[in-house]
């Protein structure tokens, strides 16, 4: 092979050592439908399923015990966390959201009180600038509204809701330089509105408000596509910091995923004429490995994260399969799943943004769609990896106890693994 060809190949696929640097080799045997579910696995441990094929009591107890242990560690660690970080992504709202989840799973009123405490702490430090659910004021206001609603504090819930709706002025402003992506932009505000309607009631935020936000995102995407002369191939194009990102956090996959949510009520014509060709354009950027680039201009197959790479794109493909009833989207999602099984145990840590727990959510979503036990088994194996939290020599994140970077996200994933039919990637899936 010529030297230039060899260099080009490395650029496209990423070197093996580079891939190894980013993930651990997967030590788990893959799923084999076992006629004897009580059989031990290779390591001498019983498998995660019982004789009826459900998650076993022993596995559930192990996970619940670890959740308790990690919660104690998290609470201790949070004593030194940034007192002013109000965000869902790395701050107090993310911790409140975790406790809402734990209350949902256990019906323990103490969890709801913790959620209220962290939610109030977040509301004391709002930015007044950013509007998204993950990194802006919409997250703290939406989560506080839901916590107050659950506690039957209707006046406080209404107050938070009114403040949330005031944020739409900057979201809808045509001369604003607001991005459209999930982390900081309009799609992140749209999520906040849809989250409110899911948790409090379907008409809490009226259809007209949601429609205006959807329209602002669509107009922005059409405008950039026209500017870049891509209207035929990719009618909805978006960028963040001058880069056309692909993944769930800053990119096209996250925006398309949000626009396809049934509760966003985007018309079938718009879905067919604008969303579908744009999704197909993105599909064709896939690497041979089944992974996706971090941006349209990037040719390096390195990142297997929810934020950049196949684990985030997978959720978009699953939603496209549900919306368009086309098997090709499911086939692509399954290929993402194979790649995540091989390269998804990340050296970056256990979190949900760019860690093993976030990659585990891909298997839970595939399981919910297909009911194929293989995906539930794989999610359980990624959960087992998280049960050994801190023992693998992963990088310690900047906010080690937070929802998206650290321990709170791993706890959220563990609580979902043992009730997989109602699992949901926080601040993303509805």
C-alpha positions as CSV (number, residue, x, y, z in Angstrom):
1,X,0.0,0.0,0.0
2,X,1.4,3.4,-0.9
3,X,2.4,5.8,1.9
4,X,-0.2,8.4,1.0
5,X,-3.0,5.8,0.8
6,X,-1.9,4.5,4.2
7,X,-2.0,8.0,5.7
8,X,-5.5,8.6,4.3
9,X,-6.8,5.4,5.7
10,X,-5.5,6.3,9.1
11,X,-7.2,9.7,8.9
12,X,-10.5,8.1,8.0
13,X,-10.5,5.3,10.5
14,X,-8.4,6.5,13.4
15,X,-5.4,4.4,14.4
16,X,-6.0,1.3,16.5
17,X,-3.9,2.8,19.3
18,X,-5.9,5.9,19.3
19,X,-9.1,3.9,19.7
20,X,-7.6,1.9,22.5
21,X,-6.6,5.1,24.2
22,X,-10.3,6.2,24.3
23,X,-11.9,2.9,25.3
24,X,-11.1,-0.3,27.3
25,X,-11.3,-3.6,25.5
26,X,-14.8,-5.1,26.2
27,X,-14.1,-8.0,28.7
28,X,-17.7,-9.3,28.6
29,X,-18.9,-12.3,26.7
30,X,-21.7,-11.3,24.3
31,X,-25.3,-12.4,24.7
32,X,-26.0,-16.0,23.9
33,X,-29.6,-17.0,24.3
34,X,-29.1,-19.6,27.1
35,X,-31.5,-22.6,27.5
36,X,-30.4,-22.7,31.1
37,X,-30.7,-19.1,32.5
38,X,-29.4,-20.2,35.9
39,X,-26.0,-21.1,34.4
40,X,-23.0,-19.2,35.6
41,X,-21.2,-16.9,33.3
42,X,-17.5,-17.3,32.5
43,X,-16.4,-15.3,35.6
44,X,-18.4,-17.6,37.9
45,X,-21.1,-15.0,38.6
46,X,-24.8,-15.8,37.8
47,X,-26.1,-14.0,34.7
48,X,-28.3,-10.9,35.1
49,X,-31.5,-12.8,34.1
50,X,-33.7,-15.2,36.1
51,X,-35.3,-18.4,34.8
52,X,-38.2,-16.4,33.4
53,X,-35.8,-14.2,31.4
54,X,-36.4,-11.1,33.6
55,X,-33.7,-9.2,35.4
56,X,-32.9,-11.4,38.5
57,X,-33.6,-10.3,42.1
58,X,-29.9,-10.9,42.8
59,X,-28.8,-8.5,40.1
60,X,-31.4,-5.9,41.2
61,X,-30.2,-6.1,44.8
62,X,-26.6,-5.7,43.7
63,X,-27.5,-2.6,41.6
64,X,-29.7,-1.1,44.4
65,X,-26.9,-1.6,46.9
66,X,-24.5,0.2,44.6
67,X,-26.9,3.1,44.0
68,X,-27.1,3.6,47.8
69,X,-23.3,3.5,48.1
70,X,-22.8,5.9,45.2
71,X,-25.4,8.3,46.5
72,X,-23.6,8.6,49.8
73,X,-20.3,9.3,48.0
74,X,-22.0,11.8,45.7
75,X,-23.6,13.7,48.7
76,X,-20.2,13.9,50.4
77,X,-18.5,15.1,47.2
78,X,-21.1,17.7,46.5
79,X,-20.1,19.6,49.7
80,X,-17.1,21.0,47.7
81,X,-19.0,21.5,44.4
82,X,-19.3,24.9,42.7
83,X,-22.1,26.7,44.8
84,X,-23.1,28.8,41.7
85,X,-23.4,26.0,39.1
86,X,-27.2,25.9,38.6
87,X,-27.1,23.9,35.4
88,X,-28.7,20.5,34.6
89,X,-25.5,19.5,32.8
90,X,-23.0,19.8,35.7
91,X,-24.8,21.7,38.5
92,X,-27.6,21.6,41.1
93,X,-30.5,21.1,38.7
94,X,-28.9,17.8,37.5
95,X,-28.8,16.6,41.0
96,X,-32.4,17.6,41.5
97,X,-33.3,15.7,38.3
98,X,-31.6,12.6,39.7
99,X,-33.7,12.8,42.9
100,X,-36.9,13.2,40.8
101,X,-35.9,10.0,39.0
102,X,-35.2,8.1,42.3
103,X,-38.5,9.3,43.7
104,X,-40.2,8.0,40.5
105,X,-38.5,4.6,41.0
106,X,-39.0,4.2,44.7
107,X,-41.9,6.5,45.7
108,X,-39.7,7.6,48.6
109,X,-40.8,11.1,49.7
110,X,-37.4,11.9,51.0
111,X,-36.0,11.9,47.4
112,X,-38.6,14.5,46.5
113,X,-37.5,16.7,49.4
114,X,-33.9,16.4,48.2
115,X,-35.0,17.4,44.7
116,X,-36.7,20.4,46.1
117,X,-33.7,21.4,48.1
118,X,-31.3,21.2,45.1
119,X,-33.8,22.8,42.9
120,X,-34.1,25.9,45.2
121,X,-30.3,26.1,45.3
122,X,-30.2,26.2,41.5
123,X,-32.9,28.9,41.3
124,X,-30.7,31.2,43.4
125,X,-28.0,31.4,40.7
126,X,-29.8,31.7,37.3
127,X,-27.7,33.2,34.5
128,X,-30.3,35.5,32.9
129,X,-28.6,34.8,29.6
130,X,-28.8,31.2,28.4
131,X,-32.1,29.5,27.7
132,X,-31.6,25.8,27.2
133,X,-32.6,22.9,29.5
134,X,-29.0,21.6,30.0
135,X,-27.0,24.7,30.4
136,X,-29.4,27.6,30.7
137,X,-32.2,28.9,32.9
138,X,-34.9,26.7,31.3
139,X,-33.6,23.6,33.0
140,X,-33.8,24.9,36.6
141,X,-37.2,26.5,36.0
142,X,-38.7,23.5,34.3
143,X,-37.4,21.0,36.9
144,X,-38.5,23.3,39.8
145,X,-42.0,23.5,38.2
146,X,-42.2,19.7,38.1
147,X,-40.9,19.3,41.7
148,X,-43.4,21.8,43.0
149,X,-46.2,20.2,40.9
150,X,-45.3,16.7,42.5
151,X,-45.4,18.3,45.9
152,X,-48.8,20.0,45.1
153,X,-47.3,23.5,45.5
154,X,-49.3,24.8,42.6
155,X,-48.5,28.6,43.1
156,X,-44.8,27.9,43.0
157,X,-45.1,25.6,40.0
158,X,-47.0,28.3,38.1
159,X,-44.5,31.0,39.0
160,X,-41.6,28.8,37.6
161,X,-43.7,28.1,34.5
162,X,-44.4,31.8,33.9
163,X,-40.6,32.6,34.2
164,X,-39.8,29.7,31.8
165,X,-42.2,31.1,29.2
166,X,-40.7,34.6,29.4
167,X,-37.5,33.1,28.0
168,X,-39.1,32.5,24.6
169,X,-38.6,36.2,23.7
170,X,-34.9,35.7,23.1
171,X,-35.5,32.2,21.6
172,X,-37.8,33.6,18.9
173,X,-36.0,36.9,18.3
174,X,-35.0,36.8,14.6
175,X,-31.9,39.0,15.1
176,X,-30.6,36.9,18.0
177,X,-27.4,35.0,17.4
178,X,-28.7,32.1,19.4
179,X,-27.6,28.6,18.3
180,X,-30.1,25.9,17.6
181,X,-28.4,22.9,19.3
182,X,-29.4,21.1,22.5
183,X,-26.7,22.2,25.0
184,X,-27.0,26.0,24.6
185,X,-29.7,26.6,21.9
186,X,-33.3,26.5,20.8
187,X,-33.6,22.7,20.7
188,X,-32.6,22.8,24.4
189,X,-35.5,25.3,25.1
190,X,-37.9,23.2,23.0
191,X,-36.9,20.2,25.2
192,X,-37.8,22.2,28.4
193,X,-41.4,22.9,27.0
194,X,-41.9,19.3,26.0
195,X,-40.6,18.1,29.3
196,X,-43.1,20.3,31.2
197,X,-46.0,18.9,29.1
198,X,-44.9,15.3,29.7
199,X,-44.5,15.7,33.4
200,X,-47.3,18.1,34.3
201,X,-49.9,17.6,31.6
202,X,-50.1,17.7,27.8
203,X,-51.5,21.3,27.5
204,X,-49.5,23.0,30.3
205,X,-47.5,24.8,27.6
206,X,-49.9,25.6,24.7
207,X,-49.4,24.3,21.2
208,X,-49.0,27.8,19.7
209,X,-45.9,28.4,21.9
210,X,-44.3,25.1,21.0
211,X,-45.1,25.7,17.3
212,X,-43.3,29.1,17.3
213,X,-40.2,27.6,18.8
214,X,-40.3,24.7,16.3
215,X,-40.7,27.3,13.5
216,X,-37.7,29.3,14.7
217,X,-35.5,26.1,14.6
218,X,-36.8,25.2,11.1
219,X,-36.3,28.7,9.7
220,X,-32.7,28.8,11.1
221,X,-31.9,25.4,9.5
222,X,-33.3,26.3,6.1
223,X,-31.5,29.6,6.1
224,X,-28.0,28.1,6.8
225,X,-28.7,25.3,4.3
226,X,-29.5,27.9,1.6
227,X,-26.4,29.9,2.5
228,X,-24.2,26.8,2.2
229,X,-26.0,25.8,-1.1
230,X,-27.1,22.4,0.4
231,X,-30.9,22.9,0.3
232,X,-31.4,20.0,-2.1
233,X,-29.3,17.5,-0.1
234,X,-29.7,18.7,3.5
235,X,-32.7,21.1,3.8
236,X,-32.0,21.7,7.5
237,X,-28.4,22.5,8.3
238,X,-27.1,23.9,11.7
239,X,-23.8,25.0,13.1
240,X,-22.3,25.9,16.4
241,X,-19.2,28.0,16.7
242,X,-18.8,27.9,12.9
243,X,-18.7,24.1,12.8
244,X,-21.5,21.8,11.5
245,X,-21.5,19.3,14.3
246,X,-23.1,15.9,13.9
247,X,-23.8,14.5,17.4
248,X,-26.5,14.9,20.0
249,X,-25.1,17.7,22.2
250,X,-24.1,20.4,19.7
251,X,-25.1,18.9,16.4
252,X,-27.6,17.8,13.8
253,X,-28.6,14.5,15.4
254,X,-29.8,16.2,18.6
255,X,-31.8,18.9,16.8
256,X,-33.4,16.4,14.4
257,X,-34.2,14.1,17.3
258,X,-36.0,16.9,19.2
259,X,-37.9,18.0,16.0
260,X,-39.2,14.4,15.6
261,X,-40.6,14.2,19.1
262,X,-44.4,13.4,18.6
263,X,-45.2,16.1,21.2
264,X,-43.4,18.8,19.1
265,X,-46.3,18.2,16.6
266,X,-44.2,18.9,13.5
267,X,-46.4,18.3,10.5
268,X,-46.0,15.1,8.4
269,X,-45.2,17.3,5.3
270,X,-42.3,19.1,7.1
271,X,-41.1,15.7,8.5
272,X,-41.1,14.2,5.0
273,X,-39.7,17.2,3.1
274,X,-37.2,18.8,5.5
275,X,-36.3,16.2,8.2
276,X,-36.1,13.0,6.3
277,X,-33.7,14.1,3.5
278,X,-31.5,15.9,6.2
279,X,-31.4,12.7,8.3
280,X,-30.5,10.7,5.1
281,X,-27.7,13.2,4.4
282,X,-26.3,12.6,7.9
283,X,-26.6,8.8,7.5
284,X,-24.3,8.9,4.5
285,X,-21.6,10.5,6.7
286,X,-21.2,7.2,8.6
287,X,-17.8,5.6,8.8
288,X,-17.4,1.9,7.8
289,X,-17.1,1.1,11.5
290,X,-20.7,2.2,12.1
291,X,-19.5,5.4,13.9
292,X,-20.1,9.0,12.9
293,X,-17.8,12.0,12.7
294,X,-17.9,14.7,15.3
295,X,-18.6,17.3,12.6
296,X,-19.3,17.3,8.8
297,X,-15.7,18.4,8.1
298,X,-14.1,15.9,10.4
299,X,-12.8,12.6,8.9
300,X,-11.5,11.0,12.1
301,X,-13.3,8.0,13.6
302,X,-12.4,8.5,17.3
303,X,-15.3,9.5,19.5
304,X,-17.9,7.0,20.7
305,X,-19.9,9.3,23.1
306,X,-23.5,10.4,23.4
307,X,-22.2,14.0,22.7
308,X,-20.2,13.1,19.6
309,X,-20.5,9.9,17.7
310,X,-22.7,6.8,17.3
311,X,-24.3,6.7,20.8
312,X,-26.1,10.0,20.3
313,X,-26.9,9.5,16.6
314,X,-28.5,6.1,17.5
315,X,-31.3,7.9,19.3
316,X,-32.0,10.0,16.2
317,X,-32.1,6.8,14.1
318,X,-34.5,5.1,16.4
319,X,-36.8,8.1,16.4
320,X,-36.6,8.2,12.5
321,X,-37.5,4.5,12.4
322,X,-40.6,5.3,14.6
323,X,-41.6,8.3,12.6
324,X,-40.9,7.1,9.0
325,X,-41.5,3.3,9.6
326,X,-38.4,2.5,7.4
327,X,-36.2,-0.4,8.3
328,X,-33.0,1.2,7.1
329,X,-33.0,3.5,10.2
330,X,-33.3,0.5,12.5
331,X,-30.5,-1.3,10.6
332,X,-28.3,1.8,11.1
333,X,-29.2,2.0,14.8
334,X,-28.3,-1.7,15.2
335,X,-24.9,-1.1,13.6
336,X,-24.3,1.8,16.0
337,X,-25.2,-0.7,18.8
338,X,-22.5,-3.2,17.6
339,X,-19.9,-0.4,17.6
340,X,-20.9,0.7,21.1
341,X,-20.6,-2.8,22.4
342,X,-17.0,-3.0,21.0
343,X,-15.8,0.6,21.8
344,X,-18.2,1.9,24.4
345,X,-16.5,1.3,27.7
346,X,-14.8,4.7,27.9
347,X,-11.6,5.8,29.5
348,X,-13.2,9.2,29.9
349,X,-15.3,7.9,32.8
350,X,-18.7,6.6,33.7
351,X,-20.9,9.7,33.0
352,X,-23.7,10.0,30.5
353,X,-22.4,12.8,28.2
354,X,-19.1,11.1,27.3
355,X,-18.9,8.1,29.5
356,X,-20.0,4.4,29.8
357,X,-23.4,5.1,31.4
358,X,-24.4,7.3,28.4
359,X,-23.4,4.5,26.0
360,X,-25.4,2.0,28.1
361,X,-28.5,4.1,27.4
362,X,-28.2,3.3,23.7
363,X,-28.8,-0.4,24.6
364,X,-31.8,0.5,26.7
365,X,-33.3,2.4,23.8
366,X,-32.6,-0.5,21.4
367,X,-34.2,-2.9,23.9
368,X,-37.3,-0.7,24.3
369,X,-37.8,-0.6,20.5
370,X,-37.0,-4.2,19.6
371,X,-37.6,-6.1,22.9
372,X,-34.5,-8.1,21.9
373,X,-33.0,-9.5,25.1
374,X,-29.5,-9.1,23.7
375,X,-29.7,-5.3,24.2
376,X,-31.0,-5.6,27.8
377,X,-28.1,-8.0,28.5
378,X,-25.6,-5.5,27.0
379,X,-27.1,-2.7,29.1
380,X,-26.7,-4.9,32.2
381,X,-23.1,-5.5,31.3
382,X,-22.4,-1.8,30.9
383,X,-24.2,-1.4,34.3
384,X,-21.8,-4.1,35.8
385,X,-18.9,-2.0,34.6
386,X,-20.4,1.0,36.5
387,X,-20.8,-1.2,39.6
388,X,-17.0,-1.2,39.7
389,X,-17.1,2.6,39.7
390,X,-13.6,4.1,40.1
391,X,-11.6,0.9,39.8
392,X,-10.7,1.0,36.1
393,X,-8.3,4.0,36.1
394,X,-10.6,6.3,34.1
395,X,-10.0,10.0,33.9
396,X,-11.7,11.9,36.7
397,X,-14.0,14.5,35.2
398,X,-13.9,18.2,36.2
399,X,-17.3,17.9,37.9
400,X,-17.0,14.4,39.2
401,X,-20.4,14.2,41.0
402,X,-22.6,15.9,38.3
403,X,-25.4,14.4,36.2
404,X,-23.7,14.7,32.7
405,X,-20.1,14.3,33.6
406,X,-20.0,12.2,36.7
407,X,-21.5,10.0,39.4
408,X,-25.1,11.3,39.3
409,X,-25.4,10.2,35.7
410,X,-24.1,6.7,36.4
411,X,-26.6,6.4,39.3
412,X,-29.4,7.6,37.0
413,X,-28.4,4.9,34.5
414,X,-28.3,2.1,37.1
415,X,-31.8,3.1,38.4
416,X,-33.1,2.7,34.8
417,X,-31.3,-0.6,34.0
418,X,-33.4,-2.4,36.6
419,X,-36.7,-0.9,35.2
420,X,-35.7,-0.9,31.5
421,X,-39.2,-0.6,30.0
422,X,-39.6,2.9,31.4
423,X,-35.9,4.0,31.1
424,X,-35.2,7.4,29.6
425,X,-31.9,9.3,29.0
426,X,-32.3,12.3,31.2
427,X,-32.7,15.8,29.7
428,X,-32.9,14.2,26.2
429,X,-35.4,11.4,25.8
430,X,-39.0,12.1,26.6
